Amino acid sequence: MPLITDSIYQRPRWLFNRHLETIYPAIFRKVELEKPIRERITTIDGDFLDLDWYKQGSSQLIIVNHGLEGNSSRAYILGMCKIFIKNGFDVLAWNYRGCGAELNQQPIFYHSGATYDLNTVIKHAEHDYDEISLVGFSLGGNLILKYLGEQEMVSDKLRKGVAISVPLHLSSASKKISSVENTLYSKRFLKTLKEKVILKSKTHPGEIPVEMLKNIKTLADFDDYLTGPLHGFADAEEYYFINSSLFYLEHIKVPTLVLNALNDPFLSDLCYPYQLAKNLDNVYFEFPKQGGHVGFTVANSEKPYYSESRAVEFITKDI
């Protein structure tokens, strides 16, 4: 049974609740890292993706995937890149459509299940490497798990995966993040998402239903009016159902770790599938009592975060 019950993570005493665990690293963490090599590649539909490379001649590559409204320069991404560079890997952190310095060209954006773009990145990179492993945070965790479960798409060079703070069940997680308790987070996400929609409506007049913005009060509303229909889904619920990684886990063939803190303010009960874990051979679940959302801070600021050291341990050791 790949359920890890002896997680050793403990939060620092001064981060005494899950919101502090979530907010502190997002605001105050700084990671020093060499400037990456930026590469822009073209997607099959004529759009572009911006890739940040950290190369040191390794035959093994780590591809790091950010979360909702994140990008390749966020501290949690740089921290993960840094520890894998230190351990001898080449690292690639990429920006989803509309998440880099420039707005993307097509009317669509990115979403939790847009594995076609992840596949483009992997296909672009795989020729230069013997092995590739994937690391994803939050939305990016859902993305890599769905990709690994889509057997016909998976590269034969994929070795392992690590997904951190993952909303495995998108519908219930969306309701959780839209709750009163999480108003601060959802308002922040909605602000930047709406700004992108307004900008996109100027480059694609008539294609983006900008008039719907007045009706959008929650992230679920945003997905119902915009994310779903823009990307070919009838509404939010169809989008959530088709793209929830929970429904792809049983098809994953490479060793994969899901690291979800039990006190994550964004995750619903369905994001901790204890019963399913008993029936899976390749997906390992670790549910520390603490950690917040994309947190896992450690007391010593000179040391890697727990999620980073845990990812390296899982990917480098034999299972």
N, C-alpha and C positions, 0 to 999 in steps of 0.2 A: 504494500500500500504506500504510494508516494506522497504521504502526508507527513511533513516534518514537524514533530511535536515538541522539539527541544530547542526552539529558537532562543538565542542568547541575547538578543537585542534588548537594551534598556535605555530609555531616553535620559538625557541629562536632567538633574533635579530641577533646574530653573525653567525648563520647558514643561510646566506642570499640567498642561491640558492639550488636547488634540489640535486646537486651533493655533496655539503658540507653536506647536511642532510643525504645523503646516506653513504658517505665515513667516516665522523667523528666517528659515533658510531662503525663502523666496525673496525676501527684502534685503537681508543683511549679508548673506553669504557672498564672498568674493573668491574667485578662482583664477589664479595666474597661470596662463598657458600660452605657449608660443602661438603666433598668428598662423592660422591654417592657410592652405592653398585653396582658393575658391575656384570651383569649376561650375559652369552652367551647362546643363545638358537639355536636349529637346525631347519632349514626350511625343508619343505616337500621334496625338491630336494637335500637335503644333504649339503646345505650351512649353514652359520651361521649369526646371527644378534647379535650385542652387545647392551645391554640395561643398562641404568643408572637409578637406583632407588633412590628415596628420600621418605622414608617411615616414617610415624608417627602414624600408626594405624587408619587411616581414612577409612571410608566405601566408599569414593568418590575418584576417580582417574582421573588425568589429564594426557593425553598422548601428548607430545610435539614433533612436527615434523620439522626438519630443512630444509634449502633450498639447492639450487644447490651447490655442493662442500662444504657444511657445515658439521657440526658434533655436537655431544651432548655437547661439551665444549665451543661452541661459546658464546660470551657475550649475544647475543640476546636470545639464548636458556636459559642460566643461569638466565638472568633477569626474564624471564617468569616463570621458575621453582621457583625462589625465592619468587615471589609475591604469587603464589598459595600455597607454603609451609606456608607462613605467614598467609594465610587465611584458614589453617587447612586441606588442601588436601594432599593426597599422589600424587607424581608426578613421571612420567616415561618419560625420554628423550632417544630416541633410535637413533642408527646410521644405515643408509642405507648400503646396500652391498658395500663394498669398501671404506666406509667413516670413519671407525674406525681406530684403530691403526694398523690393519693388513688387507692386501688385501683379499677379499673374495675368495672362492674356486672354484665356478662355472665360466664358461666363461662369463656369463652375469654380468651386473653391476646393477645399480638402474636406474629408470627413473620416469618421471612425473606422470605416471599412474600405477605404480607398486603396486596396492592395495592388491595383494596377500601377500606381505610382511607385510603391515600394518594389514591385517586380521590375519596373524600369531601372531603378537604382541598382538593384542586385545584378540584373543582366549586364548593366554597364560596367560593374566592378568585377564580376566573377572571373573574367579571363586572366586576371593578374594574380589570383590567389588560389591556394590549395584548399583552404577552409574559410568559411564565413559563419559568424555567429551574430545573432541579432539581440539588441537590448532596446526595450521600449518603456516609456513612462506614460502612465495614465492612458489617454487616447492612443498614444503610440504603442502602449502595451497591448491594447485591444487589437491594434492594427497588425502587430507581428504575430499574435496568436491566431488571428483569422488567416493570415497568410500561411502560417505553418500548417494549418488545418485544411487548406485548399490544396490537396495532394497534387493535382495536375499542374499547379503553378510552381511548386517548390523546386529550387535549384538543387542539384545533387551535391553541391558543395556546402550546403547548409549543415552545420554541425550541432549547434545548440542555440537555445533562446532563453532570455531572461526578461520577464515582464513585471513591472513594478507599479504598485498602486493602480490596479487595473479595474475599470468598470466592466466586469465580465458580462453583466446583464444590463444593457444600455437603458432600457425602459425604466426599470426601478431605480437605477443610479441617477437618471435624469430627474426623477421625482425627488430623490434625496437631495441633490444639489440645489433644487429649486425650493426647498423647504425654507421656512422662516429663519431657522438656525443658520443657514448658509447664504443669507441675502447678500452679505458683503462680497462673497466670491462670485455669485451668479451675476450681480450687477457689474462687477469688473469685467467678466467675460463678455457680457452682453454689450457693454460700451464699445469694446474694440471690434466685436463682430459687426455691430451696426455701422460703425465707421467704415469698415471695409465694404459693406453692402452699398453704402452711399457712394463711395468712390467707384465701385464697379458699375453702378447704374449710369455713371457719367461716360464710361468707356463702352458700355453696352446698352445704350438707351432702348427701352422697350423690352429688353430681355430679362431684366431683374425687377421683381415686383416690389419696388421700394415703398410703394404706398402701404404695404403690409406692416411696415415697421411700427406704425402707431398701435397696432394690435398686439405687439410682442412685449410681454411682461416677464417671461421666464425663458430659460434655455429650451424647455420643451416646446414653448410657443415658436421659438426661432427655428427649431428643427421641423415643426409642423408646417410653418408657412414658407420656409426658405430651404434649409438643408435637404429635407426630404424631396420636395418637388424639383429643386434645381438639379438634383443628382439622380432623377429617374424613379423616385419612390412616391407612392401615393400620398403618404403623410408621415408624421414622426414615428408612429407605431410600426409601420411597415419598414421604415429605415432602421429602427432599433432591432426589430426581429431578424432581419436579414443580415445585419452586421454585428450582432452580439457574439463575441468570441466564445462565450460559454457553449454555444452550439457547435463549435468546431474543435473543441479540445480532444474529443475522442478520436479524431482523425490525425492528430499530431504524431509524427513518427520519430522525431529527434528529441533528445532529452531537453526539457524545458522547465524553468522554474517560474512560478507565480509567487511574488512577494507582496502580500496585502496586509497592512496593519489592521488589527481588529478595531482600532479606534479611528480609522480613516473617516473624516466627516463627509466624504463624497460617496462612499460605497454603501450599497444596500446589503441586506442579508444574503441575497442571491449571488453576491460576489465572493462568497465563502462557501464553495460547494463541497462540504465535507463528505457527503455520501458519494458523490461522483468520484472523489479522489480514490475511493476504495476499488474502483473498477478501471482506473487508468494506469497504464504501464509507463508512459513516457513523460507525463506532466506531474511535476513535483510542486506541492503547495506548502508554503510557509506563511503562517498567520501570526506574526508577533503581536503581543497585547498592545504594544505602543508603536508609534512611528508617524502618525498623522498621514497626510496625503503628500506624497513625494517629499517626505521628510527624512526620517532615519538619521537625524543629527547625532554626532558623538560629542562627548564632553571635551575632548582634546581637539581644538580647532586645527591642529597641525596634522591630524590623522584623517584618512578617508572616511566618508560617511558609511554607515553599515550597509546600505544598499549597494555601494560601490565595491567594497571588499567582498561582499557576499556574491556579487555578480562575477567577479574575477575567480573566486573560489569555485563556483559552480561550473564555469566555462573551462577552467584549466584542469580540473581534477577528473579522473575516470569515474564513471557512474557504473 
